[in-house]
Amino acid sequence: MNRLLLAAYPRSYRSQQGKELLACLTEAYPGRSWPPPREVAALVRVGVQARARATVDDTTRPWWLDGIHLAAQALAALALVPYLQDVWHWALHIDPGQHAIAFHFSGWYPWAGGPTRVRLLPYGLLPLGCLIALLRGRAWIALPAAAAMIWAGATSQGRTLFGSEGKAGLSYYGLGAPITARDLALSGALCAACAVLALCRPSRLRRRSYRWLAPLVLAMFVAGGLHIISVSPAFQRGLFVLEVAALLGAWVATAATGDHRWLIPVAAVASVRTQAIVVQPDAFMQSLPDLVVLLLLIAPLPALAITAQRRQGRALPE
């Protein structure tokens, strides 16, 4: 199990010091397959810092381009999250019956039984395809997928390709901000980011391994197997914890390097979800008080900027 902790470190660190780290853990905690929680947190923090420094040291691309790339990936993942169960069931031809996530007339696919409105594809395939293309640095593939998300949201009524926008009702995007596919702020921001990436020499974009999709497949398996829908309390709490962890990771990376690239994805996600709260205050899910949620969305931006400025200020005398 200790080898799982090495995944937090960049490949160069694992190849040079991975065996030494494992030997130290085995010696320090004999007979245990996993260190104490405090040690795990410390190792993960150091791993995130090492990855951040390796990213900044790679000068093959400007920091702002890498930041926009990270923002596009975050927005694509944000759009996909409420449809994890839907895509998983579609891929495996599973009819969840009463566990459907509020489709219009519990609409499903041609192979599903029952008096339902037929739709051919789940809406979640669009952000999923966009996310995979972005992970592989293929912005020219992600751009039409993001544009299709705008089309699907703008022409959702009466369409049978994705059904009623792929999902009727509210979808949950963490920290209490409900968004539907018809709210084009998310898909519009994603499309704009993909357009910038496609125009700015996409060959320079960072390409990540397909192994980065393993957590996504696991999330789909959990959501589909347990029928955890996007409006359930378990789903909301899990996503809240995940997003807070991502914010902490952005803070650790910024504090370690003084680089501003992690400000861009945090700002993109915060802007999209703040817009949803402002536009639809009556549809707000009261999982947390409104003021608390808005503070959680907005506060990380100046905090990250101040952290980066202080880190740069300390680096200058050195």
PyMOL commands that set and color helices and strands:
alter all, ss='L'
color gray80, all
select helices_A, chain A and resi 2-8+11-28+37-57+63-92+97-99+104-106+125-135+139-154+184-199+202-204+210-226+233-257+263-279+281-283+290-298+300-315
alter helices_A, ss='H'
color red, helices_A
select strands_A, chain A and resi 171-172+178-179
alter strands_A, ss='S'
color yellow, strands_A
deselect
rebuild
show_as cartoon
